[in-house]
Amino acid sequence: MAFKVRKDPRGVVVVEVDGQLIVSNRQEFKQKVLDALEAGDRKFLVDFTPTGYIDSSGLGVLVSLSKKIRDEGGDLRLAGLNEDLKTLFELTKLDTLFAITDSPAEALAAF
């Protein structure tokens, strides 16, 4: 489980979640996003293409980051959710909170 962080030429911070977003790694994920936010970045894309599982603490950190980024005048988008993750976001109604696209390219184009 690792997080790859890169900056798109458009200035979007792309965080790729490889594996799972769970209780044991949620703080590392959150810190990577907060570090970029504190450095002045305001556009964020979380790429879940290589992600198999998100637990409730992972969802919680996404909600927390979404609020923090919005409060700072930024934008957080999600992309690449597999069918199970899409269902999870629908069941928890989090699909209404986040801008979710099928692919990272779609999300990047929407910024």
N, CA, C and O of each residue as an XYZ file, in Angstrom:
444
protein
N       0.836     -1.186      0.000
C       0.000      0.000      0.000
C       0.875      1.241      0.000
O       1.652      1.484      0.923
N       0.727      2.002     -1.044
C       1.525      3.219     -1.159
C       0.693      4.312     -1.804
O      -0.322      4.057     -2.452
N       1.145      5.507     -1.610
C       0.494      6.660     -2.222
C       1.509      7.335     -3.125
O       2.611      7.676     -2.694
N       1.132      7.524     -4.373
C       1.987      8.232     -5.315
C       1.392      9.623     -5.503
O       0.219      9.773     -5.843
N       2.209     10.615     -5.280
C       1.751     11.997     -5.414
C       2.547     12.655     -6.538
O       3.777     12.605     -6.566
N       1.819     13.267     -7.455
C       2.474     13.991     -8.538
C       1.642     15.224     -8.855
O       0.476     15.331     -8.474
N       2.267     16.140     -9.555
C       1.555     17.349     -9.949
C       1.372     17.343    -11.459
O       2.338     17.260    -12.217
N       0.138     17.430    -11.872
C      -0.216     17.487    -13.282
C       0.252     18.837    -13.850
O       0.341     19.814    -13.106
N       0.552     18.903    -15.162
C       0.955     20.189    -15.751
C      -0.053     21.325    -15.532
O       0.308     22.500    -15.586
N      -1.316     20.963    -15.287
C      -2.346     21.987    -15.025
C      -2.336     22.464    -13.579
O      -3.144     23.309    -13.195
N      -1.417     21.920    -12.774
C      -1.333     22.332    -11.373
C      -2.202     21.519    -10.440
O      -2.393     21.898     -9.284
N      -2.732     20.409    -10.922
C      -3.577     19.546    -10.087
C      -2.689     18.527     -9.374
O      -1.872     17.853    -10.001
N      -2.860     18.426     -8.057
C      -2.135     17.414     -7.283
C      -2.906     16.103     -7.417
O      -4.064     16.008     -7.013
N      -2.250     15.097     -7.988
C      -2.874     13.795     -8.193
C      -2.292     12.824     -7.167
O      -1.082     12.603     -7.114
N      -3.184     12.248     -6.350
C      -2.761     11.263     -5.360
C      -3.341      9.917     -5.785
O      -4.558      9.736     -5.826
N      -2.460      8.987     -6.096
C      -2.886      7.648     -6.501
C      -2.839      6.738     -5.280
O      -1.807      6.622     -4.619
N      -3.962      6.097     -4.990
C      -4.062      5.185     -3.848
C      -3.879      3.769     -4.376
O      -4.753      3.221     -5.048
N      -2.728      3.188     -4.061
C      -2.394      1.860     -4.552
C      -2.704      0.821     -3.477
O      -2.007      0.737     -2.466
N      -3.744      0.038     -3.700
C      -4.102     -1.020     -2.745
C      -5.361     -0.699     -1.975
O      -6.470     -0.936     -2.452
N      -5.187     -0.152     -0.768
C      -6.321      0.105      0.100
C      -6.156      1.447      0.812
O      -5.040      1.923      1.018
N      -7.281      2.042      1.181
C      -7.281      3.221      2.044
C      -8.000      2.786      3.313
O      -9.228      2.728      3.362
N      -7.214      2.483      4.331
C      -7.765      1.878      5.552
C      -7.176      2.547      6.794
O      -6.346      3.451      6.697
N      -7.622      2.086      7.953
C      -7.234      2.686      9.227
C      -5.716      2.777      9.391
O      -5.225      3.753      9.958
N      -4.977      1.808      8.920
C      -3.529      1.796      9.142
C      -2.755      2.785      8.264
O      -1.608      3.106      8.573
N      -3.352      3.267      7.192
C      -2.602      4.189      6.327
C      -3.320      5.514      6.084
O      -2.822      6.350      5.330
N      -4.459      5.716      6.698
C      -5.237      6.923      6.420
C      -4.504      8.203      6.832
O      -4.634      9.231      6.167
N      -3.734      8.146      7.925
C      -3.022      9.343      8.376
C      -1.928      9.750      7.392
O      -1.715     10.937      7.150
N      -1.235      8.758      6.827
C      -0.202      9.050      5.832
C      -0.837      9.726      4.613
O      -0.316     10.715      4.098
N      -1.963      9.183      4.164
C      -2.697      9.755      3.038
C      -3.115     11.196      3.343
O      -2.889     12.105      2.545
N      -3.725     11.382      4.510
C      -4.210     12.705      4.896
C      -3.059     13.707      4.951
O      -3.201     14.843      4.498
N      -1.920     13.289      5.503
C      -0.791     14.195      5.635
C      -0.234     14.619      4.281
O       0.169     15.768      4.104
N      -0.210     13.698      3.331
C       0.286     14.040      1.991
C      -0.589     15.127      1.354
O      -0.078     16.059      0.733
N      -1.895     14.999      1.512
C      -2.810     15.993      0.951
C      -2.685     17.320      1.705
O      -2.635     18.386      1.092
N      -2.633     17.245      3.038
C      -2.522     18.479      3.828
C      -1.212     19.211      3.553
O      -1.190     20.442      3.524
N      -0.125     18.475      3.352
C       1.158     19.105      3.029
C       1.051     19.902      1.732
O       1.549     21.024      1.644
N       0.403     19.322      0.730
C       0.222     20.017     -0.548
C      -0.688     21.233     -0.380
O      -0.445     22.282     -0.976
N      -1.733     21.088      0.433
C      -2.655     22.200      0.690
C      -1.910     23.345      1.374
O      -2.078     24.509      1.009
N      -1.093     23.012      2.357
C      -0.324     24.028      3.069
C       0.720     24.682      2.171
O       1.106     25.830      2.394
N       1.174     23.952      1.156
C       2.151     24.505      0.203
C       1.486     25.416     -0.831
O       2.167     26.019     -1.661
N       0.155     25.514     -0.779
C      -0.544     26.431     -1.672
C      -1.348     25.777     -2.782
O      -2.017     26.467     -3.551
N      -1.290     24.455     -2.873
C      -2.079     23.772     -3.902
C      -3.556     23.802     -3.525
O      -3.911     23.709     -2.350
N      -4.416     23.934     -4.545
C      -5.856     24.015     -4.284
C      -6.686     23.034     -5.123
O      -7.888     22.894     -4.895
N      -6.062     22.362     -6.079
C      -6.788     21.401     -6.915
C      -6.238     20.007     -6.638
O      -5.038     19.761     -6.760
N      -7.142     19.097     -6.261
C      -6.734     17.751     -5.895
C      -7.583     16.705     -6.597
O      -8.800     16.839     -6.724
N      -6.906     15.669     -7.045
C      -7.567     14.514     -7.640
C      -7.053     13.269     -6.933
O      -5.846     13.031     -6.875
N      -7.971     12.480     -6.398
C      -7.587     11.196     -5.810
C      -7.947     10.123     -6.825
O      -9.113      9.932     -7.171
N      -6.919      9.432     -7.292
C      -7.081      8.386     -8.305
C      -7.171      7.033     -7.612
O      -6.199      6.546     -7.036
N      -8.361      6.435     -7.681
C      -8.603      5.143     -7.056
C      -8.519      3.985     -8.057
O      -8.965      2.879     -7.752
N      -7.958      4.222     -9.239
C      -7.871      3.167    -10.245
C      -7.209      1.899     -9.708
O      -7.726      0.807     -9.942
N      -6.067      2.005     -8.984
C      -5.432      0.778     -8.475
C      -5.890      0.384     -7.061
O      -5.196     -0.363     -6.371
N      -7.053      0.884     -6.634
C      -7.520      0.670     -5.262
C      -8.567     -0.427     -5.220
O      -9.490     -0.449     -6.034
N      -8.419     -1.334     -4.271
C      -9.379     -2.414     -4.131
C     -10.366     -2.240     -2.996
O     -11.452     -2.821     -3.023
N      -9.997     -1.432     -1.978
C     -10.830     -1.377     -0.786
C     -10.643     -0.065     -0.042
O      -9.531      0.453      0.057
N     -11.737      0.465      0.476
C     -11.714      1.634      1.351
C     -12.580      1.292      2.552
O     -13.735      0.900      2.381
N     -12.046      1.432      3.778
C     -12.870      1.160      4.956
C     -13.495      2.466      5.459
O     -13.295      3.526      4.865
N     -14.247      2.379      6.550
C     -14.969      3.552      7.051
C     -14.018      4.669      7.467
O     -14.353      5.844      7.320
N     -12.848      4.327      7.980
C     -11.900      5.378      8.360
C     -11.349      6.065      7.114
O     -11.061      7.262      7.141
N     -11.200      5.315      6.021
C     -10.776      5.907      4.761
C     -11.813      6.877      4.221
O     -11.477      7.951      3.723
N     -13.084      6.484      4.325
C     -14.166      7.382      3.910
C     -14.167      8.631      4.778
O     -14.357      9.745      4.289
N     -13.951      8.426      6.076
C     -13.931      9.554      7.006
C     -12.843     10.564      6.675
O     -13.072     11.772      6.741
N     -11.673     10.077      6.322
C     -10.581     10.993      5.992
C     -10.875     11.733      4.686
O     -10.489     12.893      4.541
N     -11.540     11.095      3.751
C     -11.932     11.776      2.510
C     -12.920     12.909      2.794
O     -12.801     13.998      2.232
N     -13.892     12.647      3.668
C     -14.874     13.676      4.026
C     -14.174     14.841      4.727
O     -14.438     16.006      4.429
N     -13.295     14.518      5.646
C     -12.554     15.536      6.383
C     -11.705     16.394      5.439
O     -11.702     17.621      5.541
N     -10.994     15.746      4.531
C     -10.164     16.485      3.567
C     -11.018     17.334      2.634
O     -10.641     18.454      2.287
N     -12.156     16.808      2.231
C     -13.046     17.554      1.344
C     -13.457     18.873      1.998
O     -13.420     19.926      1.361
N     -13.840     18.813      3.250
C     -14.244     20.024      3.974
C     -13.075     20.995      4.099
O     -13.229     22.191      3.851
N     -11.923     20.490      4.479
C     -10.740     21.342      4.665
C     -10.348     22.016      3.342
O     -10.047     23.210      3.314
N     -10.352     21.255      2.263
C      -9.972     21.799      0.955
C     -10.985     22.852      0.501
O     -10.605     23.907     -0.006
N     -12.279     22.558      0.687
C     -13.312     23.546      0.328
C     -13.166     24.819      1.149
O     -13.299     25.920      0.615
N     -12.889     24.676      2.464
C     -12.716     25.841      3.331
C     -11.554     26.716      2.882
O     -11.547     27.922      3.128
N     -10.566     26.105      2.220
C      -9.397     26.843      1.729
C      -9.601     27.331      0.288
O      -8.678     27.861     -0.332
N     -10.818     27.146     -0.237
C     -11.116     27.611     -1.587
C     -10.676     26.649     -2.678
O     -10.529     27.037     -3.837
N     -10.466     25.390     -2.302
C      -9.983     24.405     -3.260
C     -11.064     23.464     -3.755
O     -12.249     23.629     -3.466
N     -10.614     22.472     -4.511
C     -11.512     21.514     -5.146
C     -10.892     20.121     -5.049
O      -9.718     19.929     -5.364
N     -11.692     19.159     -4.613
C     -11.251     17.765     -4.517
C     -12.163     16.915     -5.375
O     -13.386     16.961     -5.240
N     -11.555     16.132     -6.266
C     -12.313     15.236     -7.138
C     -11.783     13.820     -6.980
O     -10.621     13.609     -6.632
N     -12.659     12.854     -7.241
C     -12.293     11.440     -7.157
C     -12.480     10.804     -8.527
O     -13.356     11.199     -9.295
N     -11.639      9.807     -8.823
C     -11.745      9.131    -10.118
C     -11.303      7.683    -10.001
O     -10.567      7.304     -9.090
N     -11.780      6.880    -10.959
C     -11.301      5.510    -11.087
C     -11.866      4.519    -10.088
O     -11.234      3.503     -9.798
N     -13.043      4.799     -9.559
C     -13.640      3.862     -8.597
C     -14.098      2.593     -9.307
O     -14.751      2.663    -10.348
N     -13.758      1.437     -8.749
C     -14.273      0.184     -9.312
C     -15.749      0.041     -8.921
O     -16.279      0.874     -8.186
N     -16.400     -0.998     -9.403
C     -17.843     -1.149     -9.155
C     -18.171     -1.236     -7.667
O     -19.149     -0.646     -7.209
N     -17.349     -1.977     -6.909
C     -17.595     -2.095     -5.457
C     -17.465     -0.752     -4.763
O     -18.265     -0.421     -3.888
N     -16.473      0.015     -5.146
C     -16.279      1.322     -4.517
C     -17.382      2.297     -4.927
O     -17.831      3.104     -4.113
N     -17.816      2.225     -6.178
C     -18.946      3.073     -6.599
C     -20.174      2.768     -5.754
O     -20.872      3.676     -5.303
N     -20.431      1.471     -5.542
C     -21.576      1.062     -4.724
C     -21.437      1.584     -3.298
O     -22.408      2.061     -2.712
N     -20.236      1.494     -2.742
C     -19.983      2.003     -1.393
C     -20.302      3.490     -1.301
O     -20.956      3.924     -0.353
N     -19.850      4.269     -2.269
C     -20.119      5.699     -2.250
C     -21.615      5.990     -2.426
O     -22.131      6.944     -1.844
N     -22.306      5.179     -3.219
C     -23.750      5.367     -3.393
C     -24.513      5.019     -2.121
O     -25.412      5.754     -1.711
N     -24.156      3.897     -1.497
C     -24.856      3.464     -0.276
C     -24.673      4.447      0.866
O     -25.586      4.650      1.667
N     -23.504      5.057      0.946
C     -23.223      6.011      2.016
C     -23.629      7.437      1.637
O     -23.465      8.369      2.424
N     -24.158      7.593      0.427
C     -24.577      8.893     -0.114
C     -23.412      9.854     -0.311
O     -23.620     11.052     -0.507
N     -22.193      9.341     -0.260
C     -21.032     10.203     -0.471
C     -20.854     10.569     -1.941
O     -20.082     11.468     -2.274
N     -21.573      9.869     -2.819
C     -21.523     10.236     -4.233
C     -22.143     11.615     -4.458
O     -21.917     12.233     -5.498
N     -22.928     12.104     -3.485
C     -23.515     13.439     -3.596
C     -22.565     14.519     -3.074
O     -22.728     15.698     -3.385
N     -21.576     14.110     -2.281
C     -20.614     15.062     -1.721
C     -19.434     15.301     -2.656
O     -18.911     16.412     -2.743
N     -19.024     14.249     -3.352
C     -17.820     14.320     -4.181
C     -18.147     14.380     -5.670
O     -19.136     13.813     -6.133
N     -17.295     15.077     -6.398
C     -17.337     15.029     -7.861
C     -16.555     13.773     -8.248
O     -15.345     13.701     -8.037
N     -17.251     12.786     -8.815
C     -16.636     11.504     -9.140
C     -16.716     11.276    -10.643
O     -17.779     11.409    -11.250
N     -15.573     10.928    -11.234
C     -15.543     10.612    -12.659
C     -15.005      9.195    -12.847
O     -14.373      8.622    -11.959
N     -15.275      8.655    -14.021
C     -14.823      7.292    -14.303
C     -13.309      7.196    -14.435
O     -12.709      6.207    -14.015
N     -12.694      8.215    -15.013
C     -11.255      8.136    -15.250
C     -10.548      9.400    -14.747
O     -11.154     10.469    -14.668
N      -9.268      9.267    -14.410
C      -8.500     10.452    -14.010
C      -8.460     11.510    -15.118
O      -8.485     12.706    -14.828
N      -8.398     11.088    -16.357
C      -8.359     12.043    -17.466
C      -9.618     12.902    -17.496
O      -9.545     14.107    -17.739
N     -10.773     12.285    -17.249
C     -12.034     13.027    -17.195
C     -12.001     14.059    -16.063
O     -12.404     15.209    -16.242
N     -11.520     13.632    -14.910
C     -11.459     14.535    -13.758
C     -10.520     15.714    -14.025
O     -10.843     16.859    -13.711
N      -9.368     15.420    -14.603
C      -8.411     16.482    -14.904
C      -8.979     17.488    -15.896
O      -8.749     18.691    -15.779
N      -9.723     16.980    -16.872
C     -10.331     17.870    -17.863
C     -11.397     18.773    -17.253
O     -11.681     19.848    -17.781
N     -11.991     18.335    -16.134
C     -13.067     19.093    -15.503
C     -12.566     20.236    -14.619
O     -13.351     21.093    -14.214
N     -11.272     20.256    -14.319
C     -10.736     21.333    -13.471
C     -10.662     22.629    -14.239
O     -10.236     23.646    -13.692
